[in-house]
Amino acid sequence: MRFENKCVVIASSGGSIGRAAAEMMEKEGAKAALLEKDQGQETFNDFSGLFCKVKDFASEEEMGELSKAVVEKLGTVDVIVTALFDKLSDPALSWDKIPDGEARRLVRNILTGTETVLKSFLPVLAEKESGRVVLLMTVAGRKNVPGTPWPEAMAYAGIGGLIRNGGTVFGKNSITFNGVAVGPVEGMDLPAYLEESVQGVWGRKATGADVANAIMYLSDEEAAWNTGEIVDLNGGYFAI
């Protein structure tokens, strides 16, 4: 099996992607820890892996304690996946009317949360000099999508910067850093502008499994030549 004896940590802000990736990897032999912010334990009673409810991914104290507990349970970490998304509380706000607190909240939940997960778990990969990191973002971090509030565009573009920087910095440790930039996805509470503006050729949204398949590829040992790159998963939006 592709992920036999591999330990995977997936940090998710809720929705279909995190669970789909965790379950797909488990079927391929991995031990998976699913860190979820917006879902309670009862939603995952049938999840066979390790479930951890998170209050704030951007809290260094919480993530530091959680990383120790997860590593103790799993034994190690081989793959880190983040799928942290958020959106403007009031999508009708114009760019110059977004309160400072709301802008900071978006950047904290999307970008700082992703960085804090890495800061907490990445030392395990660096110590053994091997591993895979896959960071998710929306297509708004790749190009301008009409209707995107500037804090979201800034936060997702920042994840792109983390991917490129991580690919160069951690190459010496045999750790790959890659990403997936998604368009509309079923079962995800993503901003309406993605559905309105990002139209692919298939006439449907991606499923959580569609995204999980891309995560599986980038997490595989066979993808060792791929680092610092972003897979665009938008149904052909860029081709139109």
PLY file of the C-alpha trace (Angstrom):
ply
format ascii 1.0
element vertex 240
property float x
property float y
property float z
element edge 239
property int vertex1
property int vertex2
end_header
0.00 0.00 0.00
1.18 3.50 -0.87
1.21 4.88 2.68
1.93 1.78 4.73
3.67 2.70 8.00
3.29 6.42 7.24
1.87 8.83 9.84
-0.17 11.71 8.47
-1.37 14.89 10.22
-4.20 16.79 8.51
-5.22 20.21 9.87
-8.68 21.18 8.63
-10.98 24.12 9.28
-13.97 21.94 8.43
-15.68 20.56 5.35
-15.18 17.65 3.00
-11.47 17.85 2.16
-9.78 16.94 5.43
-11.83 13.86 6.16
-11.67 12.63 2.55
-7.87 12.91 2.58
-7.55 11.21 5.97
-9.79 8.29 5.03
-8.16 7.85 1.62
-4.70 7.71 3.19
-5.86 5.27 5.85
-7.14 2.93 3.14
-3.61 3.02 1.72
-2.10 1.98 5.05
-1.43 5.30 6.83
-2.11 6.22 10.44
-3.98 9.52 10.24
-4.59 12.28 12.77
-7.36 14.67 11.75
-7.21 18.05 13.50
-10.57 19.79 13.05
-11.71 23.24 14.10
-15.36 23.49 13.10
-16.60 19.95 13.66
-17.38 18.20 16.94
-16.38 14.69 17.96
-19.88 13.35 17.28
-19.42 14.06 13.56
-16.41 11.74 13.52
-17.63 8.86 15.69
-17.13 6.52 12.72
-13.67 7.89 11.88
-11.11 5.17 12.55
-8.12 7.50 12.90
-7.11 9.92 15.63
-9.53 12.86 15.90
-8.48 16.09 17.64
-10.78 19.09 18.06
-8.92 22.40 17.73
-9.98 25.78 19.10
-7.40 27.96 17.34
-4.83 26.74 14.83
-2.96 30.04 15.22
-2.36 29.47 18.94
1.25 28.41 19.42
0.49 27.11 22.90
-2.44 24.95 21.79
-0.68 23.61 18.70
2.51 22.95 20.65
0.66 20.82 23.20
-1.36 19.10 20.50
1.70 18.25 18.42
3.31 16.53 21.41
0.13 14.51 22.05
-0.26 13.52 18.38
3.38 12.47 17.99
3.10 10.43 21.19
0.03 8.65 19.78
1.30 8.13 16.22
4.96 7.65 17.05
6.15 10.11 14.39
4.93 12.33 11.52
5.72 11.71 7.84
3.17 13.94 6.08
1.66 17.31 7.06
-1.44 18.59 5.26
-3.18 21.90 5.98
-6.62 22.83 4.66
-7.40 26.06 6.49
-10.00 28.25 4.81
-12.08 31.22 5.95
-14.13 34.01 4.42
-15.31 37.54 5.07
-18.16 37.67 7.61
-20.03 40.19 5.44
-19.27 39.64 1.73
-21.06 42.89 0.85
-18.31 44.99 2.44
-16.29 47.01 -0.06
-12.50 46.81 0.12
-12.16 50.09 2.03
-14.91 49.21 4.54
-13.40 45.97 5.86
-12.68 46.55 9.59
-9.09 46.06 10.69
-10.17 43.38 13.14
-11.92 41.40 10.41
-8.89 41.61 8.12
-6.61 40.41 10.91
-9.01 37.56 11.72
-8.90 36.27 8.14
-5.11 36.46 7.90
-4.75 34.83 11.32
-7.11 31.94 10.56
-5.76 31.23 7.07
-2.09 32.17 6.97
-0.96 32.35 10.59
-2.84 29.12 11.35
-1.04 27.34 8.52
2.33 28.68 9.67
1.67 27.66 13.29
0.77 24.10 12.30
4.07 23.91 10.41
6.03 25.37 13.31
4.54 22.72 15.60
4.92 19.59 13.45
7.69 20.33 10.95
10.57 19.79 13.43
9.68 16.07 13.49
10.22 15.84 9.72
13.36 17.98 9.83
14.92 15.84 12.55
14.61 12.63 10.55
15.30 14.46 7.26
12.35 13.17 5.27
8.70 13.97 4.72
5.98 15.66 2.70
4.16 18.94 3.28
1.01 19.85 1.35
-0.65 23.23 1.93
-4.09 24.04 0.53
-5.30 27.43 -0.63
-7.96 28.76 -2.99
-7.43 29.83 -6.58
-7.64 33.43 -5.29
-4.07 33.01 -4.08
-2.93 32.22 -7.62
-4.61 34.93 -9.69
-7.14 37.68 -9.32
-10.67 36.34 -8.92
-13.36 39.04 -9.18
-15.00 39.68 -5.82
-12.10 38.47 -3.67
-11.66 40.62 -0.53
-8.05 41.79 -0.22
-7.38 40.06 3.15
-8.30 36.68 1.63
-6.21 37.29 -1.48
-3.28 38.33 0.73
-3.60 35.32 3.05
-3.83 32.71 0.27
-1.02 34.35 -1.70
1.00 34.15 1.51
0.50 30.38 1.57
1.93 30.31 -1.95
4.97 32.11 -0.58
5.30 29.55 2.23
5.25 26.77 -0.36
7.98 28.28 -2.51
10.12 29.22 0.47
9.66 25.85 2.16
10.61 24.02 -1.00
13.97 25.77 -1.08
14.70 25.91 2.65
13.82 22.30 3.47
15.13 20.66 0.31
18.35 19.95 2.20
16.27 17.89 4.66
14.67 15.83 1.86
11.29 17.39 2.69
9.04 18.43 -0.18
6.73 21.45 0.09
3.83 21.62 -2.36
0.31 22.97 -2.53
-3.14 22.59 -4.06
-5.13 25.67 -5.15
-8.83 24.80 -5.29
-11.86 26.32 -6.92
-15.41 25.51 -5.73
-15.57 22.28 -3.71
-18.69 20.38 -2.59
-19.14 20.27 1.16
-16.93 23.30 1.76
-18.18 26.65 3.06
-16.06 28.65 0.64
-16.82 32.23 -0.50
-19.57 32.77 -3.06
-17.20 34.56 -5.45
-15.46 31.25 -6.15
-18.70 29.74 -7.44
-19.67 32.88 -9.31
-16.34 33.59 -11.00
-14.41 30.31 -11.16
-16.21 28.28 -13.80
-14.44 25.22 -15.17
-15.23 22.98 -18.13
-17.03 20.20 -16.23
-20.06 22.13 -15.02
-19.71 20.89 -11.46
-17.79 21.55 -8.27
-14.87 19.39 -7.22
-15.56 16.79 -4.55
-13.54 16.32 -1.40
-12.22 13.12 -3.00
-11.04 15.07 -6.08
-8.92 17.27 -3.84
-7.80 14.32 -1.71
-6.46 12.59 -4.82
-4.22 15.59 -5.52
-3.06 15.55 -1.89
-2.33 11.82 -2.21
-0.08 12.40 -5.21
1.92 15.17 -3.53
2.27 13.10 -0.34
3.51 9.99 -2.13
7.12 8.86 -1.99
7.03 8.75 -5.79
6.51 12.54 -5.90
9.98 13.26 -4.53
10.96 15.33 -7.61
8.06 17.75 -7.05
8.70 20.59 -4.59
7.88 24.28 -4.27
4.99 23.80 -6.71
1.23 24.35 -6.64
-1.28 22.05 -8.34
-4.21 24.03 -9.78
-7.43 22.10 -9.17
-10.13 24.24 -10.71
-11.82 22.12 -13.38
-10.02 23.81 -16.26
-10.71 27.40 -15.21
-7.25 28.53 -16.33
-7.72 26.88 -19.71
-10.81 28.86 -20.66
0 1
1 2
2 3
3 4
4 5
5 6
6 7
7 8
8 9
9 10
10 11
11 12
12 13
13 14
14 15
15 16
16 17
17 18
18 19
19 20
20 21
21 22
22 23
23 24
24 25
25 26
26 27
27 28
28 29
29 30
30 31
31 32
32 33
33 34
34 35
35 36
36 37
37 38
38 39
39 40
40 41
41 42
42 43
43 44
44 45
45 46
46 47
47 48
48 49
49 50
50 51
51 52
52 53
53 54
54 55
55 56
56 57
57 58
58 59
59 60
60 61
61 62
62 63
63 64
64 65
65 66
66 67
67 68
68 69
69 70
70 71
71 72
72 73
73 74
74 75
75 76
76 77
77 78
78 79
79 80
80 81
81 82
82 83
83 84
84 85
85 86
86 87
87 88
88 89
89 90
90 91
91 92
92 93
93 94
94 95
95 96
96 97
97 98
98 99
99 100
100 101
101 102
102 103
103 104
104 105
105 106
106 107
107 108
108 109
109 110
110 111
111 112
112 113
113 114
114 115
115 116
116 117
117 118
118 119
119 120
120 121
121 122
122 123
123 124
124 125
125 126
126 127
127 128
128 129
129 130
130 131
131 132
132 133
133 134
134 135
135 136
136 137
137 138
138 139
139 140
140 141
141 142
142 143
143 144
144 145
145 146
146 147
147 148
148 149
149 150
150 151
151 152
152 153
153 154
154 155
155 156
156 157
157 158
158 159
159 160
160 161
161 162
162 163
163 164
164 165
165 166
166 167
167 168
168 169
169 170
170 171
171 172
172 173
173 174
174 175
175 176
176 177
177 178
178 179
179 180
180 181
181 182
182 183
183 184
184 185
185 186
186 187
187 188
188 189
189 190
190 191
191 192
192 193
193 194
194 195
195 196
196 197
197 198
198 199
199 200
200 201
201 202
202 203
203 204
204 205
205 206
206 207
207 208
208 209
209 210
210 211
211 212
212 213
213 214
214 215
215 216
216 217
217 218
218 219
219 220
220 221
221 222
222 223
223 224
224 225
225 226
226 227
227 228
228 229
229 230
230 231
231 232
232 233
233 234
234 235
235 236
236 237
237 238
238 239
